Amino acid sequence: MKKLISIILIIIVVFLSYNYFTYPNFSQIEEDLSKYEAAANQHNWLETYNNDVQNELKISSEFINKVDKAKLYGSLYFLPKIFDKQKAQRLAEIIADSSSYTWGETTVEYHQHLLFFDENEDIIGITKIDKEKEIINTSPFRRTMKWGKLSKKGQREFFNEINN
């Protein structure tokens, strides 16, 4: 009996250690990805918004095509939920679509993180999801995301993809 308990404890310790040492540092990921945003935020939005949106449509399309898979962290047992290329690209499309958002307050606490990977396993995007599942915050940020409050349509489509 002691041997069985020891084996179970070892398995639990190994599992928790593995998760602790392999769990992504979301703050560092966001900081690394935010370097791509700095140039876009150097000028006045009111003067450049239309041109910025046109440019971001091109950038968003390139981003969607680069997405190879996604992992959702913050769910049960510290294990990420993994999305294949098709579903990950669909999530990226929803995030990139300005009709998925509405203007609103965005001071929230985030409880889940969705990481986007390219075919080389490099992280190319991160989306934070609030507890109420109303607001997402994506990096690199695009102006068309309207500070991240999901519209009813965006919320329905995004979480349909996440939950199915």
N, C-alpha and C positions, 0 to 999 in steps of 0.2 A: 504493500500500500504506500509506504514511504517513497519507494522508487517511482511509482506512478505519479504521485504528487510532485516529486522533484522534476520529472520529465515535463509535466504540465507547466510548472513554474518556469522552467528553462525555455519552453516554447513561448510562453507569454513574454518573458524578458527579451528574447530574441526578436519577437514580433514588434514589441514596443520600441526597442532599440533601432530596429530597421526603419520604422516609421519616423522616429525622431531624427535620425541622421540623413534620411532621404527626403523628408518633407521640404518642399520648396520654401525659400525665403521670399515671400511675396513682396515685401517692402523693397528688397534689393532688385527684384525683377522689374517692379514698377519704376524704380529710379533709373535703371538701365534703359528701359523703353521710353522714358520721358525725354531722353536726349533728342529723340526724333521730333518732339513737339516744340522744342525751344525756338527753332527758327520760325515756325508758324505763328508763334505768339509775340513776335517782335513788333508787329505793326497793329494799327488801329482796325478792329473788326468792322466797324461801320463803313470804313472806306474800302475794305478789301473783301468783304464777305462773299459777294457774288463770284469773284474770281477764285477765292479760296474754296468755295463749294465745288466749283467745276474741277479744280485741281484735286480735291479730295475724292471726288467720284472716281477719278483715274487711279488714285492711290488705293482706295478701298477695293476696287476691282483687282488690282495687283495683289493686295493682301489676301483676298478671298481665294485667289488662285494658288497662293503659296501655302495655304493651310492644308496640312496633311492629316492631322488628328487634333483632338482636344481632350483635356482631362479636367474634371470638376472635382475640386477639393472642398471639404467642409461637410461631407456627408458621413454616414455611419462608419465606424471603425477606422477612421483616418485613411481609408483606402479611397483613391480617386475613382470616379466613374469615368470610363474611357469612351470617347466617341470616335467612330471611324471617320474617314475622310469626307464622305458624303454628308454625314450629320454635322460634322465640325464646320464644313463649308456653309451649310445651311444656317447654322448659328451665327457665323461671321456675316452672312448676307443680312440676317435680321438686324444685327448690331449696326451694320453699315447703312441701313435704310432709314432715312430721316423720318419717314412716316411711322416708325416704331417708337417715336418719342413725342412727348408733349412738354411744354415749359412747366417747370415746377420746382419746389424746394428740394434741395439735395443734401441737406445735412443729416447724414444717417450713419449707422454703424454696419459695416459689411460682415457677413457671416460665411459666405462661400466665395471661392475663387475658381474661375475657369481659365485655364491656360491653353493657348493655341501654339501648336508646334508645326514647323516645316518638315520636309522630308528628311532633313539631317538631324532631327530631334532638337533643333534650336527653338527656344521660346521666342515667338514673334508677336505675341499679344497676351494681355491679361484683362479679364473682366471680373470686377468685384460685384457681388450680388448682395443686396441688403436682406435682412431677416424677413421683412414683409413682402419681398419679391416685387417691389414696385420700382426700384431704382437700381440701375447698373452703372458702373463707372469703368470705362475701358481705356486702356493705355496701349498703344498711342491713341490719344484723344483726337476726335474730328469735330469740327464745328457743327456738322449736321446732327450730332448726338444730343444737342440742346441740353447739356448738363446731365443727361442720363435718366430722367424720369420717363418710364415707359408709358406709352399710350396703351389703351385697352387692347388694341390690335397687336402691338408689339409684345405686350405682356403675355397674351394668349399664345402667340406664335412661338415666342422664345421658350416659355415653360412647357409647351407641348413637345418641343424638340428635346428639352432637357429630361422630361419625365417619361418619354416613350423610347 
